[in-house]
Structure formats: C-alpha cells, structure tokens
Amino acid sequence: MASIPLADLSPSTDSNMTVNVPAQHSAPAGAEGQEAGNHPAAQDDMEPPTAPPPDRGWPAWLAVISGFIQLWASFGILNSWGSFQAVYVDEPWSKGVKLQDIGWIGSVQPGLLFVLGGIAGYASDRLSATVLMMIGTCIFSAAFLLLAEFGDGLGTYIALQGFLYGLANTLLYYPILSVVSTWFDRRRGLALGIVASGSSLGGIFWPLVVDALNEAFGLKRTLQAVGLIPLVPLFIASFMVKERFPDTKITLRRAFRRLTQRFTNAEKKSQGNTTTTLLATASTTTGTTTPGALNSLKDPSFIALSIALFFIYGGMLIPFNLIPVFAEEHHHADVAHVLLAICYSGSVVGRIGTGALADYFGTFNMLCLMALLTATLTACWVTMTSLPAMIAFAVLYGLFSGGLIPLGSACVAKITPPEQIGQIGLRLGFTMMVCSISAFGGGPLSNFLLEGTGQSGWLAACLFSGMATLVGGGIIFAILVSRIVRGGQGYKF
C-alpha cells in the first residue's frame, strides 16, 4: 500500500477512517495533483534509476572539482592536525596538559566524521547536497572564528575544533562523495582519487599557512584566517554540484512549496483529511527504499570490507599526526612542518595514481597492495632518523597511504548494487561509523605509547600503526581469495 498527497484523498466525514490506496494509484489531473506528482515523496515507490553512470559530462566533472575544493578546505585542515598540535603544545593554556590529552582534539575531528556517518550518509541520500554543504560551510567558519575569540583551555578546543569543526566536515564530506559516486563507474577510482587529492593539497597548504601566520601574527589571527580563507571557495563549490537523481532529493524550494501547499489545503479540507495527510506525508518522507538499503548492509563482503577499513584507517592516520613530532624529537625541528607538506605532496600523486590504476587493475586489488606497502613502511619508520631518511619516508608514505581513503570509498561503491547506487551515502556512512572507534582512539593511544615508554615508545607506536594497517589489508586479501574460490569473474576486482 502507498501513501498519497492530500489532493488525492476523497473527502471523509470520519476522522478515524482508514484510507487504503493501491501502490499503483496515479495522481489526478490538475495543478494540485501535478504538484504532488512532482514531489520526491510521490516517487518513493519507483525503483531508483539503474542506467549505468555516464562517466563523463560537465555535471560529472564539476562535481569532481567541487569535491576537490571541499576536501582541500575541510580534510586539508584535518590532515594538518600535526601542525596545529605542534603549535598548541607551546601555548600558555597547554602548560601542564599531557600530550595525549591534546591529542583528543585531533581524534575527535575524524572520529565525529565517522560516528555521524550513518546519519549524514542517509541525509545525503535524501537532502540536497548544495544545502548540506552550505550549512557545513557556515559551521566550518564559525568553529574557527569562535575558537579565535574564546579558546582558553583544552575543553574549549575540543568543543570547537573537535566537535563543531568535525560536524562541519561531516556535512561537507558525505554529500559530495555520494554525488561523485553516482556520476562515475568505470572511472570512479580516478574521480574519487582527484577529489581526495584535494585533501592532500590542503595538507601541503595549511601547515605552511598555520606555521607562517602563527610566527608573524600569533595564534588568534591564525585561527581567524583559517576560518575565513576557505569561506568563498566553499560557497562556490556548493553551487557547482548537480545531482544525478535530483527528483529523489528534498530541496529548500520543494520543502517551502510543499509547506505552502499544505497550509493552503488545510484551510479548504476537513480536519480528518488534514490528519490523514500529515500521517501520509510522514510516511512518505522516510522513503520506502530505506529497508532495501538497510538489508544490503547484511552483505558479508560489505561487512568484511567495513571491518578491514576499521583497521586500515585506524593505523594509517597515526603517522600523519606524528611526523612533525618525530622530526622535532630527532633534532630536525626546523623542517618539521616541511616534512608534513612533503608527505602530502606524495599523497597527491598517490591518490590520483592509485585511483587511475584501480580502474584498470581493480579497486580491491589496489587497496590490498597499498595497505601492505603502507604497513611495511610504517614498521620501518622508527629506524629512519636522519634527515634524508625522513624525507624519503614522507614521500613514500604519502605515495602509498594516499590512496587508502579514496580506494576504500571506491570499494564500497564497487559492491553496491546498481539499483541502490542512489543510496550510496547510507553505505558509506555505515562504513565510517564502523571506523569511528579506531579513529577516536588511534591518536590518544599512540601519544600514550610515546609518553609512557620513552624512546622505545616510537617503536611501539610504529608497530601498532603498521600492524593495524596490515590486519586490514589481510582482510581485503581474504575477500579477494573468497571471491575467486566462489567463482568470481577473473582477478580484477
């Protein structure tokens, strides 16, 4: 049975009367019926479009450019946490505060991005990407501007740079990732790699900006600049996005038009019909495709992939936070921020290159290979204490680990049925929720290992990071072997 708008209900004198309408009910003629037919809720009983993504065209590539800008600002600053942490440890408010406690600021940011993944992913499937991104942009700037004015202790920094900025990242990340995934199939790895390279470019740009501005003007002006510089680019990027399935999204214009129509009809119809309409509208708002999308989360391959990414992301993010600290402790403080920029330079090549290679050799294959290389290099990091060795590590780590984030998203899209690609946001969000525990705990745990065991703490932190990434890569390998054993089509997957 399906719910229908008020215009389709016959007048009733009994407010408790149950109205049963066949799912195939068609909207009546007339302006009111036509308006209801155009509303996304009227299309909930329709199957999502199953035509293959075009892999080309201005809307598709504009979405990629928009995603590049979004991640340059949002993830670029998130990836620069190592530079922020190096600045914060010298601030008056941090005197007497343990390094592992300061690390919670950097862990809450990606942790919140992951924890809210399910909600934000579902919202991305139902609401306009432009609207969500504009809200995220406003919250983004507000977080750093408020921090510049009121940041006077660890709690304030966790609340504003951790939670509020983390919320902004969530609203910027999931909508654009969902939109790009719907526009591409054969070139999805390349497209997502280009989008993700924006965060790497931001990882080069923002550490240098933070270091230079802090030296010249102090922390307050630095935080104000971080809040204002990305404002205009993010607003422009928000308006560049065009949905592939616009009729399935609720926009502000449609919501306002629907609300106006509801109040107009309420003046003409009986109270009983109005009550029935409100119940029908509430029913259609949730969408009938949600149970099917939720059932798809029971796919064993999807569950295994989510667990693998839990370990991979929990391990591979740690060196990005510790590269400046490692350089300072080994008497190369003058190049600490430069090393982080070098690492993200390698990451730009890694994200685009591995994405392009994944389109030819398989996304799961490339994810497994990059996880293995990243884990091996991380385990060797503790021995690379000379400046040339540190530079080599920064370049190679950026190259190998750079593709892990976009490849993970591409793998989620790879195993999403074509008829459910319109609900890709829910799957991506669920995966990130699984990864939230490792994202929250990885930073503080690595800092605890460093503080608790002296020089051997670096060995413990490196082994912890490398082993976590290796376990994730092993699970991906098991997925590949399982698919071949079950008769999968070839080795490209």
N, C-alpha and C positions, 0 to 999 in steps of 0.2 A: 504494500500500500504506500502511497506517496502523499505528502502534504502539498497543498496548493495555496496560492495567494487569496486574499480577500475577494478580489474581483471574480474568482471562480466559484465562490460559495453561494448557494442559494439561500435567501432569507429564511431564518428559522425562528420560531416563537419559543422554542425550548432551549435555554442556555446550556442544559446538561446533555443535549443531544449529541451523539457520536456521529461524526461525518466520515464515512469511508469512501474513498475515491480510488479508482484503479490507477496503477502506476502509469498507464499509457494515456491518462487524461490530458487533453490538449487545451491550451489557453484559448479563451474566447476571443472573438474579434473585437476590435475597438481599441482605443488608445490605452485604456487602463489595462486591458488584457495583454496588449503588446508590450507595455512597460514591464509587466510581471514576467512575461516570457523572456525578456532580455536580461532579467536579473540573474546573477550567478546561481541563486538558490533554485531557480527553476530548472537548472541543468544538472542538478545533483544526481539524477537517475541516469544520466548519459555516461557512457564509457569514456574515459579520457582518450584524446587523440592518440592513435597508435602509428601514425605515419612516422617514418624514420626522421630524425633530426636533419636539417638541411646541411649542416657543416659549412655553411658559407652565408654570405649576405651581410649587408650593413648592420641590421639589428643584432646579428650574432657577434660580429667583431666589435661593435660599440659596447656590447655587454662585457666583452673581454677587457676593453680599455677601461670601462667603468670599474670593473673588479680590480684591475691593476692599481688604479688611483686609490680605491678604498683600502686595499691592503698595504699600499705604500704608507698611508697615514696610520691606520689602526694597528695592523700587525707589525709595521715598521717600528712603532714606539714600543710595542710589546716585546719585540725581539731585542730592543735596546735596553732592556732592564739591567743588564750588566753594567752599563754606563751610569744609569740612574743610581744603582746600588753603590757604585764607587764614589759618587758624589755625596750620597746620603750618609755614608759612614763618617764623613768629616764634618757634618753639620752639628750644631750645638744640641739639637733635640735628640740626637742619637747617642750622646755620651752615656755610657753605662748600659746601652741596649745591645744585646747579643746579635751577632751577625745572622744567626739562624732565625731570630725574630724579625729582623729587617727583611729577610728572605720571604716572609709571608706576603709582603706587598707584591712581589713578583710572582708568587704562586697563585694568589687569589685571582689575578688577571686572567690567565688561561684557564684556571680552574672554574671560574664562573662561566666562561665561554663554553666549557664542556658541560657543566652541570645544567645550564639552561638550554642545552642543545635540543632536547625533545620538544620543549615549549616553543622555542624560537624556530625550530625546523617546521613544526606544524603551522605556526603563524606565517612562515614564508610560503607555504603551500596555499594558504587561504587569503592572505592580505597582499596588497600592492607592495612590490619591492621598493618602489620610489618612496612611499610613505614611511616604511620601516627605516629606510636609510636616512631620510631627513630627520626623523626622531633621533636616531643614533648619532647623527652629526651634532645636533644640539646638545645632547647629553655629553658627548665627547669633549666639546669645548668647555662646557660648564664644569666638568670634573677638574680640569687643569686650572681654570681661572679661579675656582673656589679654593683649590689647593694652594695657589699662589697667595691668596688672602688669609686663609685660615689654617694653613698647615703648620702646626706647632707641636706635633707629637706623633708617635707611631700609630695610635688609634685613628687619627685624622687621615694619615696617609693610607692606611689600609682601607678606610671607608671610601675615600675619594679616588685615589689612584688604583686601588684594588677593586672595590665593588662597583663604584659608579662608572669608572672607565671600562671595567670588564663588561658591564651591561651595555655600554655603547658599542664595544667590539662585537658583542653578540648580535645586536641589531644591524650592524653593518656587514657581518660575515655571512650569515646563513642565507639571506635573500639573494645576494649576488652569486653565491656558489650554486644555489638552486637554479637560478635563471641560466647561467652559463651551461650547466649540465644538461638542460633541456634543449639547448640550441645545437649541441655537438654530440657526435657518436664516434665516427672514425677518427676525428681529430680532437677528441675530448682530452686526451693526455696533453697534447700541445696547448690547447686552450687553457686548461687549468694550470699548466706549468707557467704560462705567461702571466696569468692572474696572480699566482703565488710568487712570481719573481718580483712583484711589486713590494711584497713584504721584505724581500732581500735588499732591494734598492733602498727601502726605508731603513733597513738595518745598517746600511752604509751611511745614509744621510743623517739620521737622527743622533747617533752617538757623536758625530763630529759637531753637529749643531749644539747639542747639550754641553759638550766639553768647552766649546768656544764661548758660548753665551755665559756659561757659569763662571768662566775665568774673567770675562770682561764686565759682566753686569750683576752677577750673583744669582742665587737660586730663584728668587721671586720673579725676576724678569725672564729668566729661562722658562719657568713654568707658564708664564703668560704667553710667551712666544709659541710654546708647544701647543697651547690651546687655540691660538689664533691663526697660525700659519696654514693649517690644513682646512680651515673653515670653508673658504670659497671653492677650492678644488673638490671637496667632498659634496658640496651642494650641486656643483656642475655634474659630477659623476652620478648623483642620484637621479638627475633628469635625463641622463643618457640611456637609461635602462628601458628596454622594451620587452614586455613579457611575451613568451611564445604562446601561452594559453591565457590571454587576458580575460576571457569570459569566465574563467574559473576563479578569478581573484576579486576580492571586495576592495574597491577604491573609495576614497573620501567622497567623490562625486556621486557614486552609486549609493553609498550609505546615506548621504544627505537627501538624495532624490527619493530613496525608499522611505526614509523617515517622514519626509514631507507628505508623500502619498498616503502613508499610514494614518497621519493625523487628519488628512482631508477625508479619507474614507470613514474614519471613526465618527465624524460628525453626521454622516449620512446613514450609517448602518446601525443595527441594533447592538446592544451590549453583548448579547450572546454571540453574534458573529464576530465582534471585536475580540472576545476572549478566545474563540476558536482560531482566529487569525494569528493572534500572538503566540499561541501554542504551536501552530503550524510553522510560523516563522522561526521560532526557537528550534524546532525540529530540523528545518532545512539548513539552518546556519551551521550546524556541526558537520553536515555533509555525509552522504551515505557511502562515500568511498573510504572513509576512515577505517571501518572494520577490516576491509580488504587489505589496506596498507598495514594495519597492525598485525594481521595474520602473516604477512610476508616477513615480519621480523622474526618469525619462528624458523626461518630457513637455516639449516645447520651451517651452511657456508657463510651466511651473513653473521651468525653468532660467533663462529670461529674467527672471522675477519675482525670483528669488534674486539675480541679478546687479544688478538695479535696487535692491533693498533694501541690497545691499552698499554702493552709492554713497550712497543716501539716509541710512542710519544713520551711515555714516562722516562725513558732512558735518553733519547736523543736531544731533549731540550736542556739537559743539565749543562753540557759544555758551553752552550751559548751564554748562559748566565755567569759562568766561572772563568771564561777566557781572560777578561781584564784582571780579575783577582789573581789568577795563576801567573800572569806576567808581572804583576806588582810584587808578588812573593818571591819571584825568582830574579829580582833586580832589573826588571825591564819596564818600570812604571811609566817611562816616557813614551812607550809605544803601546800601552795597554788598550787604549781606545782605537788606535790604528789597527791593531790585530783583529778586533771585532769587525771593523769595516772591511778588512781583507777577507775575513771569513764569509761575510755576506756577499762580497764580490764573487767568490767562488760559488756561493749559493745561487746567484742569478743564473750562471751557466748551468749549474746542476738542475735547477727546477725546470728550465726550458728544455735542456738537453734530454733529461730523463723522461720528460713528458713526451717529447717527439719520438724517442726510441720506444717508449711504451706503446705507441700507436702501431708500431711495426712488430715488436717482439712480445707484446703482451704486458698488461699493467701489473698483474700478479707476479710475473717473472721478474720485472724490473724492481718491484717493491722488495721482493725476496733478496735480490742481488744487492741493492743499495743498503738494506738493513744489515746484511752480512759484512759489507765493506765498512759501514759506519761503526759497527760493534768492534771490529778488529782494530780500526784506527783509534777508537776511544780507549781501548785497553792498553794501547801503546803510548798514550798521551803523557803519562807520568814520567816517562824517560826523555821527553823532548823538551829539555830545559834551556838549551842555547837559543839565541835569537833566530838564526836560520831555521832551526828545527821548529820553533814556534810559528814562524811564517809558513813553513811547509804544512804544518798541522792545520793552520787556519784555512789555507787554500783548499786542502784535500777534504777537510771536514765539511766545509761549505759545499764542495762539489758533491760529496757522497750523501750527506744528510739533507741537502736542499730539496731533493725530490720526494722525500718521505711524506711530507704533508700533502702535496697535490696528488701523489700516487695513491695515498690512502683514500682520498675523496673519489678519485677515478675508479678505484676498485669497488667502492660502494655503488657507484653508478653502473659499473660493469655487470654486477649481479642483480640489478634492479630490473624486473620485467618491463618490457616496453609499454604495456598498458598502465603501469604505475609510475612512469617517469615524472608525471605531474605531481607526485607526492614524494619526490626525491628528498625534499627538505626534512621530512619526518625520519627517513632512514639515516641521513647524515647527522641529524640531531641526536638520534638514539645512540649512534656510534660514539659521538662526542661525550654523551652522558656516561657511557661505559669508561671512557678515558679520563673522566673527571678526577677520580681518586688518585691516579698516578700523577696527574697534572698538579693537583693540590699539594701532594706530599713529596714530590721529587726534589723540589728546590730546598725546602727546610731540612729534609733528610740528608742531602748532600752537604749542606752547610754544617749540620750536626757532625757528620763524619769528619769534616775538615777541622772543626774546633776541638773535637774530643780526642783525636789520636795524633796530633802534631803532623810531622812530615809524612808519616805513613797514612795520614788521612787522605792525602791526594791519591794514593794507590787504592784505598777503599772506595773513594768517590768515583774514580775512573772505572774500576771493576764493576761497581754497582751499575753505572750508566751503560757500560758495554754489555754486561750480561742481560740486562733488561731488554736492550735492543736486539740482542742475539736470540733470546727466547721468542720475541715477536716474529723475527724472521724465520725461526724454526716452525712456528705455527703456519705461516704463509706457505712454507715449503710443504708441510703436511697437507694443506688444502690442494696444492698442485698435484701431489702424488695421489691423493684420494680421487681427484677428478680423472686422472689418467687411468687409474685402476677401474673406475666405474665406467670407462669407455668414452671419456671426453674427446672432443674433436681436435686432435693434434696437441702440440705442446705450447701453442701460442694462446695464452690466457692472461 
